[in-house]
Amino acid sequence: MQPDVIPKSLIIALAVQLCSQGIKFISHSVRLGRPSWKHLVTFGGMPSAHSAFVTAVAVAVGVSAGFTSDLFALAAVFGGIVIFDAYKLRGNVQKQAKVLNRMQSRVLPETERTLVNEMVGHDLPEIGAGIALALLVAVPLALWWK
């Protein structure tokens, strides 16, 4: 038996990532009434692509190697760290970016402002939606591919 060139768990996670970014692109494009290409690669927003990606990896590894395996434990811990980081650390960065941009608009002339990206973190509903999306897509794919 020849080994896979690309691990199935990575392919499944990338498929979920593409779904997540596609949802962002479609929802923002509908809202704006025109294609919003930046939302294909942007951070933040609904659903959390970070949460979706790491949940999909963990699910695919769990189905493949077993949910009691060390490999699943590694994927779950890694996923938990990424999700926590997207919520707490990057969520705080997002809040600070909003404050900084507001302060700049009050104090600096427009030509001297350096706007900071405000879409970098996730709130709990965005994280929950990312996890739910991963479960809806990754579980059937991983079971089918097993």
N, C-alpha and C positions, 0 to 999 in steps of 0.2 A: 504494500500500500504506500503510495507516494504522499508525502506531507503536503498540506495546503500551502500555497504560496502566500496567501494573505489569510490570517485567522478569521474564521467565520464570525467570531464575536466582534472583531473590528469592522467587518462589513455591515453587520447588523447595527452596530452603534453609529456608523456613518450614515446608514439609511435613515435612522431615527433623527440624527442631526439635520439631514437634508429636509426631512418632514417638518421639523421644528422651524428651521429658517424659512421654509416655504410658507408655513402658516403666518409667520411675521410679515413676509413679503406681501402675501395676499391681503391680510387684514389691513395693513397700512396703505396698500395701493387702493383698496376699496374706499377707505376713509378719505384719502387724498384725491381720489378721482383720476389718478394717473399712476403708472408704475413707480414704485418706491424701491429702486435697485439697491440702495444702501442697506435696506433691511434684510438683504440676503446674507450679509456678513457682519451685521451690527451686534454688539453686546447688549444685554438687558432686554427687557420687554417680555411679552407673553407669547408663547410659553418659554420657560427657561431652557435654552438649548444646552447649557451646562448640566443641569439636572437630568435632562432627557438623555444626553450622551452617556454620562457615567452610570445612570440607572440601566440603560440598555446594555452596556458592557457587563455590568454585574449580573443581569438577568441571563444574558447569553452564556457567560462563563458558568453560572449556576446550573443552567440546563445542560450544558456540555460536560462540565467536570463534576457536577454534583454540588448541591447547596451546603454540604458538610465538608467540602474540600478546602484546603488551604488557599487555593487559587481564588475561590469565591470569596473567602474571608478577606483576602488582599484587595480584590475588586470592590467589595462592599466598604471597607475602611477608606480606600482611596476615594470612592464616590461620596462618602459622608464628608470627607474633608473638603472636596470640591464644592459640594452643595452648601456646607456651612460657610465657606469662603465667599461664595456668590451672594449669600444672604447677609452675613454680618460685615465682613471686611469691605467688599465691593459695594454693599448697600450704604455703608457709611461714606465711602468715597463719593457715591452718587449724591448723597445729601450735602456733602461739603462742596461739591461742584455747583450745585444749585445756589447755595449761599454765596459762593465766590462770584458766580456770574451775576447774581443780583447786586452784590456790592460793586462790581465793576461798572454796571450800568448806571449806578447812582453817583459814582465818584469820578470815573474816567471818561474822557471824550471818546466817542465811538472809534476814532482812528487808533487809539492806544489800547483798546480792549483785546484780550486774548481769551476768547470763550473756551471753556472747558467742557468736554463731552459729559452730558448729564445722564446718559443712558448706559450705565455700566453695571449696575447691580440688579438684584431681584428681590421682590417681596414674596411673602409666603404663598399667595395665590399663583404667582408665576412659577414658583418652584413646584407647587402641587400639580399644576398643569403640565409641567415638563416631565415629572415622574409618571403621571397618568398617561401621557402620550407614549412614553417609553414602554410602559406596561402593555398598552394597547397594540403597539407595533412590534416590539421586541419579543414578547412571549410567543405569539403565534409563529413569527419567523424562526425563532430558535427551536421551537418544538417541531416545526415542519422540516427544518434543515438537519435535525439531529440524526 
